[in-house]
Amino acid sequence: MNTINLDYQRDSIYTRLSHFAKRLPWLLRAYVTSFFPIFQWIHRYNLSWLLQDMIAGVTVGIVLVPQSMAYAKIAGLEPQYGLYSSFVGVSIYCLFGTSKDISIGMISTVSLLVGQAIANVQAIYPEISGPQVAVTLSLTAGLITLAIGISRLGILVDFIPQPAIAGYMTGSAISITLGQWPKLFGLSQVDTHNPAYMIFVDFFKNLPFTKLDVAFGLTGLVSLYLVRFGCQYLSSRKGLPGRLQKGVFYFGIMRNGLVVIVGTLISFGINSRLETSLISIIKDVPAGFDALAVPMLDSRILAASSAVLPSIIIIMILEHVSVAKSFGRVYDYNINPNQEIFAIGISNILGAFFGGAPATGAFSRTAIMAKSGVRTPAGGIFSSMVVLLALYLLTPCFYYIPDAILSAVVIHAVADLVSSPRYLKELFDTSLAEFLVWLSGVIVTICVDVQSGIYAAVGLSLINMLFRSARPPIKFLVRLPLSVSPHHYQQPQDQEDESQILLDGKQQHSPRQRYIYVDEQDLDYDQQYDPLPPGLLIIQLAESMLYPNAEFISENILKNVKSRTQCGNTTELEKAAHQLTWNHTVSKSPETHRLQLPILRVLVLDFTAVRRLDCTALHTLTNLRNNIDKYSGQSVEWHFVGIRHLKLRRDLIYYGFGLEYSDEQQSGNIEKNSDDDNIIMDEKQPRQSQQSQRLQQQPQDATALDEDLEIGIAQNHQHQHQHQHQHQHQHQHNDSQEKKTQPYLNQSDPQRNPQQLLHDKYPYFHWDMDTAINSILETLELI
């Protein structure tokens, strides 16, 4: 029977550099082509895709026009600047984006931050206009996001959890809604740049001064919700014809545009013959791209808006990437976060030349694009055509659009950003810490401002992550016995040895007791587990062992080792009290109780959840091993279970863990002394502990040891029986044992040799806990 030796040798730096040099041309080519994902699908574009993209793009364009003008008003800009921003985003996204559904334009939260930045700048430099601030922010944010995309640092987005995003989005939605209520009621004396709670107080103070705008605002807001819920009700009815259902769908999508058109017509009928309008209206909107120019970076603007700019960039990236990922999961396609960030950067840089404000992907418009059946990112081109049409042909019609109607559109749009009660209940029941992160984002956003809410939520999230990483739970495991199912075998009727069973018509030994290993602190299994043999401890780590938590894990393990086992170092025990060092801890337990504790012999570490060990952790493990050996007075065996990463094993071996077998034992060149059955090995071998020494001193039972592949002691049978009957019996036994050790081997596969067994040179690495404990118990005779 042949063996396959598992090799854990480390590759040299020269080998790794040579391998990288061979792949470098391919990597560079893939890196450059990744910036233009359009070439992956444009050659397959067809008329069917064109029709679907046109329908979806035009539908989103109808929604985009009123939303863009409304969001520009949130930022304190004229409505046309919202159209400039949206036009550039939806026009060029198809060249660089990887999501078919994303629609880039102004969004409510970024618009609110732009408004705060404009207020901050104008408070110091009144001569600087709002559009100048918006263009500078767009150019700067575009350059930064472009650099992040080029350097492929999109992984930074993963460090901000969903509760933090939901928290500041909920706070922003509440702040935006409160900021729009004065415009909805025509209360121009309320300062909407104050914190949300102050706007709330000022709104009720000035409520008696409500104007005619409230008729347009409340009527428009109620109409939006009536159309929305009415269309949802009709769409949910069974038996509705397909064409009618599709008509209801598109009618519900276009509700924003319809409300704006109806409100504008009524406003025109009331104010067209009056010198002074009875309500607040948009008035003149210049046609075309009136702000087209080369943008300039003004250091004064950057200095005055430095507190707001980072939060604008964070929201732009977070909202765009999260929306793209969400719709990618729903419609079964993958997006590249780095490329999406790159697309945001290009859109904002070019948008600055058109006079646009910072823009990013919007959830509401993306949802409409997806539901409208868009097939490729080219759907945004048709949305840009609608915006272009509005800029050049419809600007005279914008004159009489009521501000209250635009406020109603904004309130209706941002209401979906508020976290649902169901989500809050799930968050509270799952993790109180994450619920506090969400709550901090909401409270700080409402009481201070949006950027402070973002920083608070993200900061608490990072603190929570770092604390969990630095103080991971360390579990001490116990075992629960599992009963063997009677369906797996049949008990023979006339079997002389009751310890044998019949499986697939062949004689087998009865299966050994199987266990599962659980936390000893788990109350569900209290008083149900079997005690571990004395001198054996099983420890499970829940995180990778890195420099922030290495010392904590080491101290915790050593503390528990000293509390669960007795000191085996007689030199330490014989020291007088005055000879002890000042930091020596004297046990409070009675001496008789301490003497009843076992001496530690084997330490098993469950590394199933461990993915990495850095240099600090490896040095800490080495020091911990030395301290435990000193305390126990002997060489304690360290066994590792569940290591799945080859580099992790190599690093442990490099630092002296694993215990390599000798060359003679690996190759099977073992001489057996017939007098005392002792195995004679070559003296040139590494230092071995008690387990390996016993393996060399005791005769090996092939039947018991063949089951444990991972420690590499399933050896070939070295001797032949003299009688033919015994030889046949041994051959049957080997076949049955191979079926145990290779349960997934396809016997009909001619490419695989059923006589080959895996052989691990390092016996202290195990694939699973049960076989690890069984091998330890057999070799150390702990039972």
C-alpha positions in Angstrom: 0.0 0.0 0.0 1.5 3.3 -1.1 1.4 6.6 0.9 1.1 10.2 -0.2 3.1 12.5 2.0 1.6 15.9 2.6 4.2 18.6 2.1 4.2 21.9 4.1 7.5 23.3 2.9 7.7 27.1 2.5 8.3 28.5 -1.0 11.4 30.7 -1.3 11.1 34.4 -2.1 12.7 33.8 -5.5 10.1 31.2 -6.3 7.2 33.5 -5.4 8.7 36.4 -7.3 9.3 34.3 -10.4 5.7 33.1 -10.2 4.5 36.7 -9.9 6.7 37.9 -12.8 5.1 35.3 -15.1 1.6 36.5 -14.2 2.5 40.2 -14.3 1.5 40.8 -18.0 -1.8 39.1 -17.5 -2.4 41.1 -14.3 -1.7 44.4 -16.0 -3.9 43.6 -19.0 -6.8 42.6 -16.7 -6.2 45.8 -14.6 -6.5 48.1 -17.6 -9.4 46.4 -19.3 -11.3 46.4 -16.0 -11.8 50.2 -16.3 -14.0 49.7 -19.3 -16.5 47.0 -18.6 -18.7 48.1 -21.5 -16.5 46.0 -23.8 -17.7 42.9 -22.1 -21.2 43.3 -23.3 -21.5 45.9 -26.0 -20.7 43.4 -28.8 -23.8 41.4 -27.8 -26.2 44.3 -27.8 -29.4 43.7 -29.8 -32.7 45.3 -30.6 -34.5 43.5 -27.8 -32.2 45.0 -25.2 -32.5 48.4 -27.0 -36.3 48.4 -26.6 -36.2 47.5 -22.9 -33.4 50.0 -22.2 -35.4 52.7 -23.9 -38.6 52.1 -21.9 -36.7 51.9 -18.6 -34.5 54.9 -19.4 -37.4 57.2 -20.4 -39.4 56.1 -17.3 -36.5 57.0 -15.0 -36.0 60.3 -16.9 -39.5 61.4 -16.2 -38.9 60.8 -12.4 -35.4 62.2 -12.6 -36.3 65.7 -13.8 -38.6 66.7 -10.8 -36.4 64.9 -8.3 -33.3 66.6 -9.5 -34.9 70.1 -9.2 -36.2 69.3 -5.8 -32.9 68.0 -4.5 -31.1 71.1 -5.8 -33.5 73.2 -3.7 -32.4 71.1 -0.6 -28.8 72.2 -1.3 -29.8 75.8 -1.7 -29.2 75.8 -5.4 -31.3 76.8 -8.4 -33.2 73.8 -10.0 -31.1 73.7 -13.1 -28.0 72.7 -11.2 -29.8 69.5 -10.2 -30.5 68.8 -13.9 -26.8 69.4 -14.8 -25.6 66.9 -12.2 -28.1 64.2 -13.2 -27.4 64.6 -17.0 -23.7 63.9 -16.8 -24.1 60.9 -14.4 -26.7 59.0 -16.4 -24.9 59.8 -19.7 -21.5 58.4 -19.0 -22.2 55.7 -16.4 -22.7 53.0 -19.0 -19.0 53.4 -20.1 -17.6 52.6 -16.7 -20.3 51.0 -14.5 -20.9 47.3 -13.8 -24.5 47.5 -12.7 -27.4 47.6 -15.2 -29.8 49.3 -12.8 -27.9 52.2 -11.2 -29.1 55.7 -12.0 -26.6 58.5 -10.9 -27.8 61.9 -9.9 -28.3 64.1 -6.9 -29.6 62.4 -3.7 -31.2 63.9 -0.7 -28.5 63.2 1.9 -25.7 64.5 -0.2 -27.8 67.6 -1.1 -28.4 68.3 2.5 -24.6 68.1 3.2 -23.9 70.4 0.2 -26.4 72.9 1.6 -24.5 72.8 4.9 -21.2 73.3 3.2 -22.6 76.3 1.2 -23.8 77.8 4.5 -20.4 77.3 6.2 -18.5 78.9 3.3 -20.9 81.8 2.9 -20.7 82.5 6.6 -17.0 83.2 6.2 -16.9 84.4 2.5 -20.2 86.0 1.6 -18.9 86.8 -1.9 -18.7 83.2 -2.9 -21.8 81.9 -4.5 -23.5 78.6 -3.8 -22.9 77.1 -7.3 -19.2 77.8 -6.9 -19.1 75.8 -3.7 -21.1 73.0 -5.3 -18.8 72.7 -8.3 -15.7 72.7 -6.1 -17.1 70.0 -3.9 -18.1 67.9 -7.0 -14.6 68.2 -8.5 -12.8 67.5 -5.2 -15.0 64.5 -4.3 -14.6 63.2 -7.8 -10.8 63.3 -7.7 -10.7 61.6 -4.3 -13.2 58.8 -5.3 -11.3 58.4 -8.6 -8.1 57.9 -6.7 -9.8 55.3 -4.5 -11.2 53.5 -7.5 -7.8 53.5 -9.4 -6.0 52.2 -6.3 -8.7 49.6 -5.8 -9.4 50.5 -2.2 -13.1 49.7 -2.3 -12.5 47.3 0.6 -12.7 50.3 2.9 -16.4 50.3 2.4 -16.7 46.9 4.1 -15.5 48.5 7.4 -18.7 50.5 7.7 -21.6 48.2 8.8 -25.2 48.3 7.7 -26.5 49.6 11.1 -24.3 52.7 10.8 -25.6 53.4 7.3 -29.2 52.8 8.3 -28.7 55.1 11.4 -27.5 58.2 9.6 -29.9 57.6 6.7 -32.8 57.5 9.1 -31.5 60.7 10.8 -31.0 62.3 7.4 -34.5 61.5 6.3 -36.0 62.9 9.5 -33.8 66.1 9.1 -34.7 66.5 5.5 -38.4 66.1 6.2 -38.4 68.6 9.0 -36.4 71.0 6.8 -39.1 70.7 4.0 -42.1 71.3 6.2 -41.6 75.1 6.4 -41.5 75.3 2.6 -44.6 73.0 2.5 -46.5 75.6 4.6 -44.9 78.7 3.1 -43.0 79.6 6.3 -40.0 81.5 4.8 -39.0 82.9 8.2 -37.9 79.5 9.5 -34.1 78.9 9.1 -33.8 75.5 7.6 -30.0 75.4 8.1 -30.4 74.9 11.8 -30.3 71.4 13.4 -33.5 69.4 12.9 -34.8 69.8 16.5 -34.6 73.6 16.2 -36.4 73.5 12.9 -39.1 71.5 14.6 -39.5 74.0 17.3 -39.4 77.1 15.0 -42.0 75.5 12.7 -44.6 75.3 15.4 -43.8 78.8 16.6 -44.5 80.2 13.1 -47.4 77.9 12.2 -49.9 80.8 12.6 -48.2 82.5 9.6 -49.1 79.7 7.2 -49.6 80.8 3.6 -51.5 79.5 0.5 -48.5 77.2 -0.3 -49.9 74.6 2.2 -52.8 74.0 -0.2 -50.4 72.9 -2.9 -48.0 71.1 -0.6 -50.4 69.0 1.4 -52.6 68.2 -1.6 -49.6 67.1 -3.6 -48.2 65.0 -0.7 -51.6 63.3 -0.1 -52.0 62.7 -3.8 -48.5 61.1 -4.1 -49.4 58.6 -1.3 -52.9 57.9 -2.7 -51.5 57.1 -6.1 -48.7 54.9 -4.6 -50.9 52.8 -2.4 -53.7 52.7 -4.9 -51.4 51.3 -7.6 -49.9 48.8 -5.1 -53.4 47.6 -4.3 -54.4 47.2 -7.9 -51.1 45.4 -8.8 -51.6 42.9 -5.9 -55.1 41.9 -7.1 -55.2 38.5 -8.8 -56.8 38.2 -12.3 -55.8 41.7 -13.4 -54.9 41.6 -17.2 -51.3 41.9 -18.0 -51.6 45.1 -20.0 -53.7 46.8 -17.4 -51.2 45.7 -14.7 -48.3 47.1 -16.7 -50.3 50.4 -17.1 -50.9 50.6 -13.4 -47.2 50.1 -12.8 -46.1 52.9 -15.1 -48.8 55.2 -13.7 -47.5 54.7 -10.2 -43.9 55.3 -11.3 -44.8 58.6 -13.0 -46.7 60.0 -10.0 -44.0 62.6 -9.2 -44.1 64.0 -12.7 -47.9 64.0 -12.8 -48.2 65.8 -9.5 -45.7 68.4 -10.6 -47.5 68.9 -13.9 -51.0 69.3 -12.3 -49.6 71.6 -9.6 -47.8 73.7 -12.2 -51.0 74.1 -14.3 -53.0 75.2 -11.3 -50.3 77.6 -10.3 -50.2 79.0 -13.8 -54.0 79.5 -13.8 -53.8 81.4 -10.5 -50.7 83.5 -10.9 -50.4 84.2 -14.7 -52.4 87.4 -14.5 -50.9 88.6 -11.2 -47.8 90.8 -10.9 -46.9 89.1 -7.6 -47.3 85.4 -7.1 -49.6 84.3 -4.3 -47.3 81.3 -3.6 -43.6 80.6 -3.8 -42.6 79.4 -7.3 -39.4 78.5 -9.1 -39.5 81.4 -11.7 -36.8 81.7 -14.4 -34.8 78.6 -15.3 -32.1 79.3 -18.0 -32.2 76.9 -21.0 -29.3 74.7 -21.9 -26.0 74.3 -20.0 -25.6 77.9 -18.8 -22.9 77.0 -16.3 -20.6 75.2 -18.6 -17.0 76.2 -17.7 -13.6 74.8 -16.6 -13.9 74.4 -12.8 -11.3 75.8 -10.4 -10.2 74.5 -7.0 -10.6 77.4 -4.5 -8.6 76.8 -1.4 -10.9 79.0 0.6 -13.9 76.8 -0.2 -11.9 73.6 0.6 -10.8 75.1 4.0 -14.3 76.2 5.0 -16.0 73.0 3.9 -13.3 70.6 5.2 -15.6 69.3 7.9 -18.3 68.4 5.5 -16.3 67.1 2.5 -15.3 63.7 4.0 -18.9 62.9 4.9 -20.0 63.7 1.4 -17.4 61.3 0.0 -18.4 58.6 2.5 -22.1 58.9 1.7 -21.5 58.9 -2.1 -19.5 55.7 -1.9 -21.6 53.9 0.6 -24.9 54.6 -0.9 -23.8 53.9 -4.5 -22.0 50.6 -3.6 -24.7 49.3 -1.3 -27.4 50.0 -3.8 -25.5 48.4 -6.6 -24.8 45.3 -4.5 -28.4 45.0 -3.4 -29.8 45.0 -6.9 -27.0 42.7 -8.1 -28.1 40.1 -5.5 -31.7 40.5 -6.5 -31.2 40.2 -10.2 -28.3 37.7 -10.0 -25.3 39.6 -11.4 -22.0 40.7 -9.8 -20.7 44.2 -9.5 -17.2 45.5 -9.0 -17.2 47.9 -6.0 -13.8 49.4 -7.1 -15.1 50.1 -10.6 -18.3 51.6 -9.2 -16.2 54.0 -7.2 -14.2 54.8 -10.3 -17.4 55.5 -12.2 -18.6 57.9 -9.4 -15.3 59.8 -9.6 -15.4 60.2 -13.4 -19.1 61.3 -13.2 -18.4 64.0 -10.6 -15.2 65.3 -12.3 -17.0 65.7 -15.7 -20.1 67.0 -13.9 -18.0 69.8 -12.4 -17.3 71.1 -16.0 -21.1 71.3 -16.5 -21.7 73.1 -13.2 -23.1 70.1 -11.4 -23.1 69.3 -7.7 -21.9 66.0 -6.2 -23.9 63.1 -7.5 -24.1 59.3 -6.8 -26.4 56.4 -7.3 -29.9 56.8 -5.9 -32.0 53.9 -4.4 -35.4 55.1 -5.6 -34.4 55.7 -9.2 -32.4 52.5 -9.3 -35.4 50.5 -8.1 -37.6 52.1 -10.9 -34.9 51.3 -13.5 -34.8 47.7 -12.4 -38.6 47.3 -12.2 -39.0 48.8 -15.6 -37.0 45.9 -17.2 -33.7 47.6 -18.1 -31.3 45.1 -19.7 -27.9 46.9 -19.8 -26.3 50.1 -18.3 -27.1 51.8 -21.6 -30.6 52.6 -20.2 -29.1 55.7 -18.6 -28.5 57.2 -22.0 -32.2 57.5 -22.6 -32.7 59.1 -19.2 -30.1 61.7 -20.2 -32.1 62.4 -23.3 -35.2 63.2 -21.2 -33.1 65.6 -19.1 -31.6 67.2 -22.2 -35.1 67.7 -23.6 -36.2 69.3 -20.3 -33.2 71.6 -20.3 -33.7 72.9 -23.9 -37.4 72.8 -24.4 -39.3 72.7 -21.1 -37.5 75.4 -19.1 -40.3 78.0 -19.8 -42.8 75.6 -18.3 -40.7 75.4 -15.1 -41.5 79.1 -14.2 -44.7 78.4 -12.3 -43.7 75.1 -10.5 -44.7 75.7 -6.8 -41.9 75.2 -4.3 -44.4 73.4 -2.0 -45.0 70.8 -4.7 -41.2 70.1 -4.9 -41.1 69.9 -1.1 -43.9 67.3 -1.3 -41.9 65.3 -3.8 -38.8 65.4 -1.5 -40.8 64.4 1.6 -42.4 61.5 -0.3 -39.0 60.3 -1.7 -37.0 60.4 1.6 -39.7 58.6 3.7 -38.5 55.3 2.4 -35.0 55.9 3.9 -36.4 55.6 7.5 -35.6 52.2 9.0 -38.7 50.0 9.5 -39.9 48.8 12.9 -39.3 45.2 11.8 -35.6 46.0 11.1 -35.2 47.8 14.4 -36.7 44.8 16.3 -34.4 42.4 14.4 -31.4 44.6 15.2 -32.3 44.9 18.9 -32.8 41.2 19.3 -29.6 40.3 17.4 -27.1 42.8 18.8 -27.6 45.5 21.3 -24.2 47.1 20.4 -25.3 47.5 16.7 -28.6 48.9 17.8 -26.7 51.5 19.8 -24.7 52.3 16.7 -27.9 52.9 14.8 -29.4 55.0 17.6 -26.3 57.1 17.9 -26.4 57.9 14.1 -30.1 59.0 14.4 -29.8 61.1 17.5 -26.6 62.9 16.5 -27.9 63.6 13.0 -31.1 65.1 14.4 -29.5 67.1 17.2 -26.3 68.3 15.5 -25.9 67.7 11.8 -25.6 65.0 9.2 -21.8 64.8 9.1 -21.6 64.5 12.8 -24.1 61.7 12.7 -22.0 59.9 10.1 -18.8 60.2 12.2 -20.6 59.1 15.4 -22.1 56.0 13.8 -18.9 55.0 11.9 -16.7 55.7 14.9 -18.8 53.6 17.3 -18.9 50.8 14.7 -15.1 50.8 14.4 -14.7 50.9 18.2 -17.1 47.9 18.5 -15.2 46.0 15.8 -11.8 46.7 17.3 -13.0 45.7 20.8 -14.5 42.4 19.5 -11.3 41.7 17.7 -9.1 42.6 20.7 -11.2 40.7 23.2 -12.5 37.6 21.4 -14.4 34.9 23.4 -12.2 31.9 24.4 -14.2 28.7 24.9 -13.2 25.6 26.8 -14.9 22.6 25.2 -16.4 19.5 26.6 -17.8 16.5 24.7 -21.3 15.2 24.3 -21.7 11.5 23.3 -23.6 10.7 20.2 -25.5 7.4 19.8 -24.8 5.4 16.6 -27.9 5.1 14.4 -29.1 1.5 14.0 -29.9 2.2 10.4 -26.2 2.4 9.5 -25.5 -1.3 10.1 -27.2 -4.7 10.9 -26.3 -6.8 13.9 -25.4 -10.4 12.6 -27.5 -13.2 14.0 -24.7 -15.8 14.6 -21.7 -13.6 15.2 -19.3 -15.0 17.9 -17.8 -11.7 18.6 -20.5 -9.2 19.7 -18.1 -6.3 19.1 -18.2 -7.0 15.4 -21.0 -5.9 12.9 -21.9 -6.5 9.3 -21.6 -3.6 6.8 -22.1 -4.2 3.1 -21.6 -7.9 3.6 -18.2 -7.5 5.0 -17.0 -8.1 8.6 -16.2 -4.9 10.5 -15.5 -3.7 14.0 -18.3 -1.9 15.8 -18.0 1.9 15.4 -16.3 3.7 18.2 -18.2 6.3 20.2 -18.6 9.6 18.5 -18.8 13.0 20.2 -19.6 16.6 19.5 -17.7 19.3 21.4 -19.5 22.3 22.9 -18.8 25.2 25.2 -18.7 24.1 28.8 -20.6 27.3 29.7 -23.5 26.5 27.4 -26.5 26.0 29.8 -28.3 23.9 27.2 -25.9 21.1 27.7 -25.4 21.5 31.5 -24.8 18.2 33.2 -25.1 16.2 30.0 -21.6 16.0 28.8 -18.9 13.4 29.5 -15.9 14.7 31.5 -12.6 14.9 29.6 -9.8 12.6 30.7 -7.5 14.2 33.2 -4.6 16.2 31.8 -6.5 17.1 28.6 -7.8 20.6 27.8 -9.6 21.7 24.6 -9.7 25.4 23.8 -11.6 27.0 20.9 -10.7 30.4 19.5 -13.4 32.5 17.8 -11.1 34.9 15.9 -7.8 35.0 14.2 -4.9 35.6 16.6 -3.3 38.9 15.8 -1.3 41.6 17.6 -4.4 43.3 19.2 -5.6 40.1 20.9 -2.5 37.9 21.1 -1.6 38.8 24.7 -5.2 38.6 25.9 -5.6 35.1 24.5 -2.3 34.0 25.9 -3.0 35.4 29.4 -6.5 33.9 29.4 -5.2 30.4 28.4 -2.4 30.4 30.9 -4.7 31.6 33.7 -7.2 28.8 32.9 -4.4 26.2 32.7 -3.2 27.2 36.2 -6.8 27.1 37.6 -7.7 23.7 36.1 -4.5 21.8 36.5 -1.9 21.5 39.2 1.7 22.6 39.0 4.0 19.7 38.0 7.2 21.7 38.5 8.6 20.4 41.8 11.2 23.1 41.9 8.5 25.8 42.0 6.5 23.8 44.6 9.5 23.4 46.9 10.3 27.1 47.0 9.8 28.8 50.4 7.5 31.7 50.7 10.4 34.2 51.0 11.9 32.8 47.8 8.9 33.5 45.6 9.0 36.5 43.3 6.9 39.5 44.1 4.5 38.9 41.3 3.9 35.2 42.1 0.3 34.5 42.6 -0.6 32.3 45.5 -3.6 30.1 44.9 -6.5 30.7 47.3 -7.7 27.1 46.8 -7.0 24.6 49.6 -3.9 22.6 49.0 -5.9 19.4 49.1 -8.0 20.6 46.3 -5.0 21.6 44.3 -3.5 18.2 44.7 -6.6 16.6 43.2 -6.2 18.5 40.0 -4.4 16.7 37.2 -1.1 17.8 35.6 -1.6 19.1 32.1 -0.4 16.7 29.4 -2.1 17.7 26.2 -3.5 21.0 25.0 -5.9 20.9 22.0 -6.5 24.2 20.1 -9.6 24.4 17.8 -8.4 26.7 15.0 -11.5 26.3 12.8 -12.2 30.0 13.0 -8.6 31.1 12.8 -7.6 32.4 9.4 -4.3 34.1 10.2 -1.5 34.3 12.7 0.8 37.3 12.5 4.4 37.4 13.8 3.3 38.8 17.2 0.8 36.0 17.7 3.3 33.3 16.7 5.9 34.7 19.2 3.2 34.8 21.9 2.2 31.2 21.2 5.9 30.2 21.5 6.2 32.0 24.9 3.0 30.5 26.1 4.2 27.0 25.2 7.3 27.6 27.3 5.4 29.0 30.2 3.0 26.0 30.2 5.8 23.5 30.0 7.5 25.3 32.9 4.3 25.2 35.0 3.5 21.6 34.1 7.1 20.3 34.6 7.0 18.4 31.4 6.7 18.9 27.6 3.0 19.5 27.0 1.7 18.4 23.6 0.0 21.0 21.4 -2.5 19.7 19.0 -4.2 21.9 16.4 -7.6 21.1 14.9 -9.4 22.5 11.8 -6.6 24.4 10.2 -7.7 24.9 6.6 -5.0 27.3 5.3 -1.7 26.0 4.2 0.2 29.1 5.1 -1.1 28.9 8.7 0.3 25.4 9.0 3.6 26.4 7.5 3.9 29.3 10.0 3.2 27.0 12.9 5.7 24.5 11.7 8.3 27.2 11.2 7.9 28.2 14.9 8.3 24.6 16.1 4.7 23.3 16.3 3.5 20.1 14.6 6.3 17.7 15.4 7.8 16.2 12.2 8.2 12.5 12.0 11.6 11.0 11.3 12.6 9.9 7.8 12.6 6.3 8.7 9.1 6.4 10.0 7.8 8.3 7.0 9.3 5.8 4.5 8.2 2.8 6.5 11.8 1.5 7.0 11.2 0.2 10.5 13.0 -2.7 12.1 11.1 -4.7 14.6 12.8 -6.5 17.4 11.2 -9.9 17.8 12.2 -10.2 21.4 10.4 -7.2 23.0 8.5 -5.8 20.0 10.2 -2.5 20.3 10.5 -0.3 17.2 14.0 0.7 16.5 14.3 4.2 14.9 17.3 6.2 13.7 18.7 8.4 16.4 18.9 11.4 13.9 15.4 12.8 14.4 13.9 15.9 16.0 13.1 16.3 19.6 9.8 14.5 20.3 7.4 14.6 23.1 5.7 11.8 25.1 3.2 10.9 22.4 5.9 10.3 19.7 8.0 8.4 22.1 5.2 6.0 23.0 4.5 5.5 19.3 8.1 4.3 19.0 8.0 2.1 22.1 4.6 0.3 21.7 3.5 -2.1 19.0 1.1 -0.5 16.6 -2.4 -1.8 16.2 -3.2 -1.3 12.5 -6.8 -1.8 13.0 -7.1 1.1 15.5 -4.7 3.4 13.8 -5.7 3.1 10.2 -8.8 5.2 11.0 -6.7 8.3 11.8 -5.3 9.4 8.5 -4.3 12.9 9.5 -1.5 11.9 11.9 0.1 9.7 9.3 0.3 6.5 11.3 -1.8 4.3 9.0 1.2 2.3 8.0 1.5 -0.6 5.6 1.3 -4.1 7.1 5.0 -5.1 7.2 4.7 -8.8 7.8 3.0 -11.7 6.0 1.1 -14.4 7.7 2.3 -17.9 7.2 -1.1 -19.5 6.5 -3.1 -18.7 3.4 -6.3 -18.3 5.4 -4.8 -15.7 7.6 -3.5 -13.9 4.6 -6.9 -13.7 3.1 -8.5 -12.6 6.3 -5.8 -9.8 6.5 -6.6 -8.8 2.9 -10.3 -8.5 3.7 -9.5 -6.5 6.8 -7.3 -4.0 4.8 -10.1 -3.6 2.2 -12.6 -2.8 4.9 -10.3 -0.3 6.6 -9.7 1.5 3.3 -13.4 1.9 2.9 -13.5 3.5 6.4 -10.7 5.9 5.6 -11.8 6.7 2.1 -15.6 6.8 2.3 -15.9 8.9 -0.9 -13.5 6.8 -3.1 -15.1 5.8 -6.4 -14.0 2.2 -6.7 -14.9 2.2 -10.5 -12.5 5.1 -11.2 -9.4 3.7 -12.9 -7.5 6.9 -12.4 -7.4 6.5 -8.6 -5.4 4.0 -6.7 -7.4 2.6 -3.8 -4.1 1.5 -2.2 -2.9 5.1 -1.5 -3.3 6.7 1.9 -2.7 10.3 2.9 0.3 10.6 5.2 0.9 13.7 7.3 4.5 14.3 8.5 3.2 16.4 11.4 1.0 14.3 13.7 -0.3 17.2 15.8 -2.4 18.7 13.0 -5.9 17.2 12.7 -8.8 17.7 10.4 -11.6 17.3 13.0 -11.9 17.2 16.7 -13.2 13.7 17.2 -10.4 11.9 15.4 -7.9 14.2 17.1 -9.1 13.2 20.6 -9.3 9.5 19.7 -5.7 9.5 18.5 -4.6 11.3 21.7 -6.4 8.9 23.9 -5.0 5.9 22.2 -1.4 6.9 22.2 -1.3 8.6 25.6 -3.5 6.0 27.3 -5.5 8.6 29.0 -8.4 6.2 29.3 
